Amino acid sequence: MDLNKLNTADKVIAGSGILLFIAYFLPWFKVDFGSFGGSVSASGSDVGFLWATLPMLLGLIAAGTVIATKLFDVKMPDLPIPLGQALLADGAIAAVLVVLKLIIGEDPTSIVDRAFGLFVAAIAAIGLAVGGFLKFQEGDTASD
């Protein structure tokens, strides 16, 4: 496995996809009980399919596609759109969903706070979108 086959866009996509997968298991929201002691947290798997699971799966698909095509020379089926455009759409969808969850939060009237896992996921999702944009800028063809 020669990592020199990966260019900057490929490294950003693969790294962001893997980081988004790891962030899925980190705490996204927490409740601190203050003087009563203790706290409770919810990971990405507790947040819901649309806000956490779908972006995580999109990140794994993008990272897997880049790793399979570049490192293991797997021939992917022909897509109706260029691969760079597909990776850009993949990253943009993931970024929009996670950043929206970061902005919206869980429930504005509750005592639920955002935890560090949500911020890590947002950074990873934005990185996935940036990597997709860089891949799109390379001008890959549909048969890449």
Secondary structure, DSSP 8 states (H G I E B T S, - for coil): --GGG--HHHHHHHHHHHHHHHHTTSEEEEEE-GGG--EEEEEHHHH-IIIIIHHHHHHHHHHHHHHHHHTS-------SS-HHHHHHHHHHHHHHHHHHHHHH-S-TTSS-EE-HHHHHHHHHHHHHHHHHHHHHHHT--TT-
